[in-house]
Amino acid sequence: MTTPDELLTHIASYVCSKNGFSEKALESARYCLMDTLGCGILASRNPECMRLVGPLVPVAGLPGGARVPGTGYELDPVQAAFCIGTMNRWLDFNDAWAGAEWGHPSDNLGGILAVADYLSRTAANSGNRTLTIRDVLLALIKAYEIQGVIALKNSFNRLGFDHVALIRIATSAVVTDILGGSSTQVVNAVSNAFLDGLTLRTYRANTGTRKNWAAGDATSRGVRLALMSLAGEMGYPSALSEPGWGFQDVFLGGVPLSIERPFGEFVVNNIVFKVPFPAEGHALTACEAAVRLHPKVQERLEDVSRVVIETQESAMRIIDKTGTLKNPADRDHCLQYMVAVALIKGDLRYEYYEDDAARDPRIDVLREKMEVSENSQFTRDYQDEGKRSVANAVQVYFDNGERTERVEIEYPPGHPRRRSEGTALVLEKFDRNVGSTLPPRTCGRLVDLFSRPDQLDDMPVSEFMGFLVV
């Protein structure tokens, strides 16, 4: 039998390991769970999102199946994973990870939660042990680590490909384990996830709503591959290294896909939460700087001559946009739009990306006056694993020669360097987001649960999910 590629073996060994994680990692995972669920429930109020949520055809529901938070749907785990993943990602408000490749490891929650609820409900009905929230947290830590560690040194975006393949890979691995699969079955599922290849980044450059559902698609595909592996579907041990036909030769030009640190709990402990703004991760500190400058600018917008923004190279590559912005997905990936709104309003909310808000003529007037450039020190600090800063600086100049102070911010509130400040904001954000859809009593119960980690961790997934349906 062919020995599997080394990375496949590392992933399987890590996922199937029963070694515990630190309390710090579990605490971080609880915040990740809380934050991501809140983002998904808030998205249930968005009609564009909800047109994609539900059974593929009207009669394809599954009573007793996986539930979709913020809705009354009960679906098969694959479609439920798509719906949960799409809702969680829709508003671009869930946590972020930056490396050579960026992404949102919380996107894996779609597959993890769908399968955990389905298995938990099935077990409860048959009198067997049900999965608990602790099982979800352990799977989430592992999914974060797989996606995030691979992303540290391997850049797909420079080659024109998207990061969502890492969601498919991580979800297929951890869900196979949740389903009770062996190490060999994890290898089989993950090898098929690699064979699916890489997706073009077209929908991020020419921004459209696929950006919002690509993660749901990826995590649901991971669930499908895991279920197929449990059903006996074969794997491909040389999926990465096969000469001429493997992942590395076809997509990476023969460059080996490797990891430079062992899998552990690094990623979940260093994740960046998006608070207080629903902004693309590279722009969080620019938005904060603009909000600080708002009082100095709000009465002088007509006198602004230019707005100077210094940022990192990665931001220059993906969110430095001029010209017409077609839709909310385009706007929430435009550095100039986000900064303009923050300068004008002193805040940035997801509603400000919608068409009605975007018609404010002051936004495009300010955008035309913006100068965006790379600050090489910001880029170095962004790439420095010891800092992992996401620095931006903003300064506003006026027609009469006056100018504001230059506001430079290295780390957003959700960054590990500002974690105590950020976690309080995550809790406020969760309370606000679930309150948009769920009854006040339910919201209070959920907030109370997250303040009682032992009670939360021991709760059956099926019971917990019962609080989230409407």
C-alpha positions in Angstrom: 0.0 0.0 0.0 1.3 3.5 -0.9 2.4 5.6 2.1 0.2 8.7 2.3 1.7 12.1 1.7 3.3 13.4 4.8 0.8 16.3 5.3 -2.1 13.9 5.0 -0.6 11.8 7.7 0.1 14.8 9.9 -3.5 16.0 9.6 -5.0 12.6 10.4 -2.7 12.0 13.4 -3.6 15.4 14.8 -7.3 15.1 14.3 -7.5 11.6 15.7 -5.3 12.4 18.7 -7.1 12.4 22.1 -4.6 14.8 23.6 -6.4 17.6 25.5 -6.2 21.4 24.9 -5.4 24.1 27.4 -8.2 26.0 29.1 -7.0 29.1 27.2 -7.7 27.3 23.9 -11.1 26.2 25.1 -12.0 29.7 26.3 -10.9 31.1 22.9 -13.0 28.5 21.1 -16.1 29.5 23.2 -15.7 33.1 22.1 -15.3 31.8 18.5 -18.5 29.8 18.8 -20.4 32.7 20.4 -19.2 35.2 17.8 -19.8 33.1 14.8 -23.3 32.0 15.8 -24.2 35.6 16.5 -23.0 36.7 13.0 -25.1 33.9 11.4 -28.2 34.7 13.3 -27.9 38.4 12.4 -27.6 37.4 8.7 -31.1 35.7 9.0 -32.5 39.2 8.6 -30.8 39.7 5.2 -33.1 38.7 2.3 -30.3 38.2 -0.1 -28.7 35.7 2.2 -32.0 33.9 3.1 -32.9 33.3 -0.5 -30.1 30.7 -0.5 -30.9 29.1 2.9 -33.2 26.1 3.2 -33.8 22.8 1.4 -32.6 22.6 -2.2 -36.2 21.9 -3.2 -39.3 22.4 -1.0 -39.8 18.8 -0.1 -36.2 18.1 0.8 -36.3 18.9 4.5 -35.4 16.2 7.1 -37.4 16.1 10.3 -35.1 15.3 13.1 -32.1 16.4 11.0 -29.6 19.2 11.5 -31.1 22.6 12.4 -30.1 26.0 11.0 -29.8 28.7 13.7 -32.1 31.6 13.3 -34.6 29.6 11.2 -37.0 26.6 11.6 -35.2 24.5 9.0 -34.3 20.8 9.7 -32.1 19.5 6.9 -29.6 16.8 6.0 -26.1 17.6 7.3 -24.7 18.5 3.9 -27.3 21.1 3.1 -27.4 22.3 6.7 -23.7 22.9 6.6 -24.1 25.0 3.5 -26.8 27.1 5.1 -25.0 27.6 8.4 -21.7 28.3 6.7 -23.4 30.8 4.3 -25.2 32.6 7.1 -22.1 32.8 9.3 -20.1 34.3 6.5 -22.6 36.5 4.8 -22.0 39.8 6.6 -18.2 39.4 6.7 -18.4 39.9 10.4 -16.9 36.7 11.8 -13.3 36.3 12.9 -10.3 36.5 10.6 -6.8 34.9 10.2 -3.9 36.4 8.4 -0.8 34.7 7.0 0.6 34.2 3.5 -3.0 33.1 2.9 -5.9 34.7 4.8 -9.3 33.4 5.6 -11.9 32.8 8.3 -11.4 29.5 10.2 -14.8 29.9 11.9 -16.3 29.0 8.5 -15.7 25.4 9.4 -18.4 25.7 12.1 -21.0 25.2 9.4 -20.0 21.6 8.9 -19.1 20.9 12.5 -22.3 22.2 13.9 -24.6 20.5 11.3 -23.1 17.1 11.8 -22.9 17.4 15.6 -26.6 18.4 15.8 -27.6 15.6 13.4 -25.6 13.0 15.4 -26.7 14.4 18.7 -30.4 14.3 17.8 -30.1 10.8 16.4 -28.3 9.5 19.5 -30.9 11.1 21.8 -33.7 9.4 20.0 -32.0 6.0 20.4 -31.0 6.6 24.0 -27.2 6.7 23.2 -24.6 9.2 24.3 -25.1 12.5 22.6 -22.4 14.9 21.5 -21.8 17.9 23.7 -20.7 21.4 23.1 -17.3 20.4 24.3 -17.0 18.0 21.4 -17.9 21.0 19.1 -15.2 23.1 20.7 -12.5 20.4 20.3 -13.4 20.0 16.7 -13.4 23.7 16.2 -9.9 24.1 17.7 -8.6 21.4 15.3 -10.3 22.9 12.3 -8.9 26.4 13.1 -5.4 24.9 13.5 -5.5 22.9 10.2 -6.7 25.8 8.1 -4.6 28.5 9.9 -1.3 26.6 10.0 -1.4 25.7 6.3 -2.3 29.3 5.6 0.8 30.7 7.4 3.3 30.1 4.7 1.3 28.9 1.6 -0.2 31.6 -0.5 -2.9 30.6 -3.0 -4.1 34.2 -3.7 -0.8 35.1 -5.3 -1.5 32.4 -7.9 -5.0 33.6 -8.5 -6.7 31.0 -6.3 -9.0 31.4 -3.3 -8.5 30.3 0.3 -11.8 28.3 0.7 -10.1 25.1 -0.2 -8.6 25.2 3.3 -12.1 25.2 4.7 -13.0 22.1 2.7 -9.8 20.3 3.8 -10.2 21.2 7.5 -13.9 20.4 7.6 -13.4 17.0 5.9 -10.8 16.1 8.5 -12.6 17.0 11.7 -16.0 15.9 10.6 -14.7 12.4 9.6 -13.4 12.2 13.2 -16.7 13.4 14.7 -18.4 10.7 12.7 -16.2 8.1 14.3 -13.8 7.6 11.4 -10.4 6.1 11.6 -7.1 7.7 10.8 -7.2 6.0 7.4 -10.7 7.3 6.7 -9.5 10.9 7.6 -6.7 10.5 5.1 -9.2 9.3 2.5 -11.5 12.2 3.1 -8.8 14.8 3.1 -7.1 13.4 0.0 -10.3 13.8 -1.8 -10.6 17.4 -0.5 -7.2 18.1 -2.0 -8.3 16.5 -5.3 -11.1 19.0 -5.6 -8.4 21.5 -6.2 -8.4 25.3 -5.8 -11.2 27.8 -6.7 -10.5 30.9 -8.8 -10.6 34.2 -6.9 -12.6 35.8 -9.7 -15.6 36.4 -7.4 -13.4 38.4 -5.0 -11.6 40.5 -7.6 -14.9 41.0 -9.6 -16.7 41.0 -6.3 -20.1 39.3 -6.1 -22.3 37.4 -3.7 -20.4 34.1 -4.3 -17.9 35.7 -1.9 -20.6 35.3 0.8 -21.6 31.7 0.1 -18.2 30.2 -1.0 -17.4 29.2 2.6 -20.7 27.5 3.1 -20.1 25.6 -0.1 -16.7 24.6 1.0 -17.7 23.4 4.5 -20.7 21.5 3.1 -18.4 19.8 0.6 -16.1 18.8 3.5 -19.1 17.1 5.1 -20.0 15.3 2.0 -16.5 13.9 1.6 -16.4 12.8 5.2 -19.7 10.9 4.9 -18.4 9.3 1.7 -15.2 8.2 3.5 -17.3 6.6 6.3 -19.3 4.8 3.6 -16.1 3.2 2.4 -15.0 5.6 -0.4 -11.3 5.2 -1.3 -8.7 7.9 -0.9 -5.6 8.9 -2.9 -2.4 8.8 -0.8 -0.4 10.7 -3.4 -3.0 13.4 -3.9 -0.4 16.1 -3.1 2.8 14.6 -4.6 1.7 12.6 -7.6 4.1 13.7 -10.4 2.4 15.8 -13.1 -1.1 15.2 -11.7 -0.9 15.9 -8.0 -2.1 19.1 -6.2 1.4 20.5 -5.9 2.4 20.1 -9.5 -1.0 21.2 -11.0 -1.8 24.2 -8.7 1.5 25.2 -7.1 4.0 24.7 -9.9 5.7 21.9 -8.2 6.3 23.8 -4.9 5.7 21.5 -2.0 2.8 22.3 0.3 4.3 22.2 3.7 3.7 23.4 7.3 6.4 25.1 9.4 5.0 24.5 12.8 3.3 21.4 14.3 -0.5 21.3 14.8 -1.5 22.4 18.2 -3.7 25.3 19.4 -1.8 28.3 18.0 -4.5 29.5 15.6 -7.5 29.6 18.0 -5.4 31.5 20.6 -4.3 34.1 18.0 -7.4 34.6 16.0 -8.6 38.2 15.3 -12.2 39.0 16.2 -14.0 41.5 14.1 -15.1 44.1 16.7 -16.6 46.6 16.6 -16.8 46.9 12.8 -18.0 44.4 10.1 -15.0 45.2 8.0 -12.6 43.1 5.9 -9.8 42.2 8.4 -7.0 44.2 6.8 -9.1 47.4 7.2 -10.1 47.1 10.9 -7.5 49.4 12.2 -8.1 51.9 9.3 -11.8 52.0 10.3 -10.9 52.6 13.9 -8.5 55.4 13.0 -11.2 57.0 10.8 -13.7 56.9 13.6 -11.2 58.6 15.9 -10.8 61.3 13.3 -14.6 61.7 12.7 -15.0 64.6 15.3 -12.3 66.6 13.5 -13.7 66.0 10.1 -17.5 65.8 10.3 -18.1 69.5 10.0 -15.4 70.0 7.4 -16.1 67.3 4.8 -16.5 69.9 2.0 -13.1 71.3 2.9 -11.2 68.0 2.7 -8.5 68.1 0.0 -7.1 64.5 0.5 -7.2 61.5 2.8 -3.9 59.6 3.1 -4.1 56.0 4.1 -1.0 53.9 4.8 -1.5 50.1 4.9 0.0 46.7 4.4 0.9 45.1 1.1 -1.9 42.5 1.5 -4.5 45.2 1.9 -3.1 46.9 -1.2 -3.7 43.7 -3.1 -7.2 42.9 -2.1 -9.1 45.9 -0.8 -7.5 48.9 -2.6 -10.4 49.7 -5.0 -11.4 52.7 -7.1 -14.3 53.2 -9.4 -17.8 51.9 -9.2 -18.7 49.5 -6.4 -21.5 47.2 -7.6 -23.0 45.7 -4.4 -22.5 45.3 -0.6 -19.9 42.5 -1.1 -17.9 44.9 -3.3 -18.1 47.7 -0.7 -17.1 45.7 2.3 -13.9 44.8 0.5 -13.1 48.4 -0.5 -10.7 50.1 1.9 -11.6 53.6 0.7 -15.3 53.0 1.1 -15.0 51.8 4.7 -12.7 54.6 5.7 -15.0 57.2 4.0 -18.1 55.9 5.8 -16.3 55.9 9.1 -15.1 59.4 8.6 -18.6 60.6 7.7 -20.6 58.7 10.3 -18.2 58.0 13.1 -19.2 54.3 12.9 -19.4 51.4 10.4 -22.3 49.0 10.5 -23.3 46.3 8.0 -26.3 48.4 6.9 -23.9 51.0 5.6 -22.9 48.6 2.8 -26.4 48.4 1.4 -27.5 50.3 -1.7 -29.5 52.9 0.2 -26.6 53.9 2.4 -24.2 53.8 -0.6 -26.2 56.5 -2.4 -24.8 59.1 0.0 -22.9 61.3 -2.5 -20.3 62.3 0.2 -18.9 58.8 0.2 -17.7 58.8 -3.4 -16.5 62.4 -3.1 -14.2 61.3 -0.2 -13.1 58.2 -2.0 -11.9 60.3 -5.0 -9.7 62.2 -2.6 -8.0 59.2 -1.1 -4.3 58.2 -1.5 -3.5 54.6 -0.5 0.1 53.5 -0.2 2.0 50.6 1.3 4.0 51.2 4.5 6.8 48.7 4.3 7.1 48.5 8.1 3.4 47.6 8.3 4.0 44.8 5.8 6.9 43.5 7.8 5.0 43.6 11.1 2.0 41.9 9.4 4.2 39.0 8.3 6.1 38.8 11.6 4.7 35.8 13.5 5.7 37.4 16.8 3.6 40.5 16.0 1.0 39.6 13.4 -0.1 43.3 13.4 -2.7 44.6 11.0 -1.6 48.2 11.1 -3.0 51.2 9.2 -2.6 54.9 9.5 -5.0 57.7 8.4 -4.6 61.4 8.1 -6.9 64.0 6.6 -5.7 67.2 4.8 -7.9 70.4 4.2 -8.0 73.0 1.5 -6.5 75.7 3.7 -3.4 73.7 4.4 -4.5 72.4 7.8 -4.4 68.7 8.6 -5.5 66.3 11.3 -3.1 64.3 13.3 -1.8 61.1 11.7 -3.7 58.3 13.6 -1.8 55.0 13.4 -3.2 51.8 15.0 -1.3 48.5 15.0 -3.8 46.1 16.4 -7.6 46.1 16.3 -9.6 45.4 19.5 -10.2 41.8 18.5 -6.5 41.0 18.2 -4.7 38.9 20.9 -2.7 42.1 21.9 -6.0 43.7 22.8 -7.8 40.6 23.9 -9.3 41.7 27.2 -10.8 44.7 25.5 -11.9 42.6 22.5 -13.7 39.8 24.4 -15.9 42.3 26.2 -16.9 43.6 22.7 -17.5 40.1 21.4 -20.0 39.5 24.2 -21.7 42.8 23.5 -21.8 42.0 19.8 -23.3 38.5 20.5 -26.0 39.9 22.7 -26.9 42.5 20.1 -26.8 40.1 17.2 -28.9 37.3 18.7 -31.3 40.0 20.0 -32.0 40.9 16.4 -33.9 37.7 15.9 -34.4 35.6 19.0 -36.8 36.4 21.9 -35.3 38.4 24.8 -35.6 35.4 27.3 -33.7 33.1 24.9 -31.0 35.7 24.4 -30.6 36.1 28.1 -30.3 32.3 28.5 -27.6 32.1 25.8 -25.6 34.9 27.3 -25.8 33.3 30.7 -24.7 29.9 29.3 -21.6 31.4 27.8 -20.7 32.8 31.2 -20.9 29.3 32.7 -18.4 27.3 30.7 -18.8 24.0 32.6 -22.5 24.1 32.1 -22.1 25.1 28.4 -19.5 22.5 27.7 -21.5 19.6 29.1 -24.7 20.6 27.3 -25.9 18.2 24.5 -25.6 19.8 21.1 -29.2 19.0 20.4 -30.3 20.9 23.5 -28.1 23.9 22.8 -29.4 24.1 19.2 -32.9 24.2 20.5 -32.2 27.7 21.8 -31.2 28.9 18.3 -34.2 28.0 16.2 -37.3 30.1 15.5 
